[in-house]
């Protein structure tokens, strides 16, 4: 009895060589995580103090701190921007509360004033035989009686004040600013307005081109203006309560041909603020 061996597949004549074992490719190394969370930015103390001072309503302190806190936390290197915003909200609420309280207090004061000004109790009844006077009528001030001003006083609308040259003045003009004739101009006003003097007349002195001297000019001006005063006021100067003055030409004006003299009537009692005309006052 023979034993048969099963047919084995024929090995190829040129069998491929066995492949060499390749090690796995190296993997990227991942750094180990130590488990600690990232650090938080520090809390901004300025924003915290802004919130603390806003609680009791210290707006003058809280608002500047809040603005500073917002600026400090702008770059997110500090925490607390929300605290600064909340401080603004609290200050706004305090402002609203203060406004409401102020309005209510004002209404309360008004009500108290009205009650204080209420009429007297009803049991105080005026007698029926006399007409009761209204309790709320305030006394009307009585205008003092005006003393009639003598003389020829102007009437109608006030004359508008105007600056004029000295040689433009005429008899009856009231003026102010007569301190110096060298100013070349004077203010002409209504005689019912504040003034210093009133023109009683003008005239020209006689003489050559040579200035006769201050004494001669003043003597001639004084004599003529005294006559103009008596004619204008209606009474001689030595019997009057008023006075006269004059503005003679200066030496430089005399050499230029200006010989005009301007005569004035003045009130010694009101040298700067006379308000009446002295024409024909006879005082």
ChimeraX attribute file (.defattr): number of C-alpha atoms within 10 A of each C-alpha:
attribute: neighborCount
match mode: 1-to-1
recipient: residues
	/A:1	3
	/A:2	4
	/A:3	5
	/A:4	6
	/A:5	6
	/A:6	6
	/A:7	6
	/A:8	6
	/A:9	6
	/A:10	6
	/A:11	7
	/A:12	7
	/A:13	6
	/A:14	6
	/A:15	7
	/A:16	7
	/A:17	6
	/A:18	6
	/A:19	6
	/A:20	6
	/A:21	6
	/A:22	6
	/A:23	6
	/A:24	6
	/A:25	6
	/A:26	6
	/A:27	6
	/A:28	6
	/A:29	6
	/A:30	6
	/A:31	6
	/A:32	6
	/A:33	6
	/A:34	6
	/A:35	6
	/A:36	6
	/A:37	6
	/A:38	6
	/A:39	6
	/A:40	9
	/A:41	11
	/A:42	11
	/A:43	15
	/A:44	19
	/A:45	16
	/A:46	23
	/A:47	29
	/A:48	22
	/A:49	18
	/A:50	27
	/A:51	28
	/A:52	16
	/A:53	20
	/A:54	27
	/A:55	15
	/A:56	12
	/A:57	19
	/A:58	16
	/A:59	21
	/A:60	11
	/A:61	13
	/A:62	27
	/A:63	20
	/A:64	13
	/A:65	24
	/A:66	28
	/A:67	18
	/A:68	15
	/A:69	26
	/A:70	20
	/A:71	13
	/A:72	19
	/A:73	19
	/A:74	11
	/A:75	9
	/A:76	11
	/A:77	12
	/A:78	17
	/A:79	21
	/A:80	22
	/A:81	22
	/A:82	15
	/A:83	23
	/A:84	28
	/A:85	18
	/A:86	18
	/A:87	27
	/A:88	21
	/A:89	14
	/A:90	20
	/A:91	22
	/A:92	15
	/A:93	14
	/A:94	18
	/A:95	14
	/A:96	12
	/A:97	11
	/A:98	13
	/A:99	12
	/A:100	12
	/A:101	12
	/A:102	12
	/A:103	11
	/A:104	12
	/A:105	12
	/A:106	12
	/A:107	12
	/A:108	12
	/A:109	12
	/A:110	12
	/A:111	11
	/A:112	12
	/A:113	11
	/A:114	11
	/A:115	10
	/A:116	10
	/A:117	9
	/A:118	9
	/A:119	10
	/A:120	10
	/A:121	7
	/A:122	7
	/A:123	6
	/A:124	7
	/A:125	9
	/A:126	11
	/A:127	8
	/A:128	7
	/A:129	6
	/A:130	7
	/A:131	8
	/A:132	10
	/A:133	8
	/A:134	7
	/A:135	8
	/A:136	8
	/A:137	7
	/A:138	7
	/A:139	6
	/A:140	6
	/A:141	6
	/A:142	6
	/A:143	6
	/A:144	6
	/A:145	6
	/A:146	6
	/A:147	6
	/A:148	6
	/A:149	11
	/A:150	14
	/A:151	16
	/A:152	13
	/A:153	14
	/A:154	14
	/A:155	8
	/A:156	5
	/A:157	7
	/A:158	12
	/A:159	14
	/A:160	9
	/A:161	14
	/A:162	12
	/A:163	14
	/A:164	14
	/A:165	13
	/A:166	20
	/A:167	13
	/A:168	11
	/A:169	20
	/A:170	14
	/A:171	15
	/A:172	19
	/A:173	19
	/A:174	30
	/A:175	25
	/A:176	20
	/A:177	16
	/A:178	16
	/A:179	10
	/A:180	10
	/A:181	15
	/A:182	11
	/A:183	11
	/A:184	10
	/A:185	18
	/A:186	20
	/A:187	18
	/A:188	23
	/A:189	20
	/A:190	21
	/A:191	23
	/A:192	17
	/A:193	19
	/A:194	18
	/A:195	26
	/A:196	23
	/A:197	30
	/A:198	29
	/A:199	25
	/A:200	29
	/A:201	23
	/A:202	20
	/A:203	14
	/A:204	13
	/A:205	16
	/A:206	11
	/A:207	10
	/A:208	10
	/A:209	10
	/A:210	9
	/A:211	17
	/A:212	13
	/A:213	10
	/A:214	12
	/A:215	9
	/A:216	11
	/A:217	19
	/A:218	16
	/A:219	10
	/A:220	14
	/A:221	24
	/A:222	19
	/A:223	10
	/A:224	18
	/A:225	24
	/A:226	22
	/A:227	16
	/A:228	23
	/A:229	27
	/A:230	20
	/A:231	17
	/A:232	22
	/A:233	23
	/A:234	17
	/A:235	18
	/A:236	19
	/A:237	19
	/A:238	10
	/A:239	11
	/A:240	15
	/A:241	14
	/A:242	21
	/A:243	18
	/A:244	21
	/A:245	19
	/A:246	21
	/A:247	20
	/A:248	24
	/A:249	24
	/A:250	18
	/A:251	17
	/A:252	10
	/A:253	14
	/A:254	19
	/A:255	14
	/A:256	10
	/A:257	12
	/A:258	16
	/A:259	19
	/A:260	20
	/A:261	24
	/A:262	22
	/A:263	26
	/A:264	27
	/A:265	29
	/A:266	24
	/A:267	21
	/A:268	13
	/A:269	10
	/A:270	14
	/A:271	12
	/A:272	15
	/A:273	15
	/A:274	22
	/A:275	16
	/A:276	22
	/A:277	27
	/A:278	29
	/A:279	21
	/A:280	16
	/A:281	18
	/A:282	18
	/A:283	15
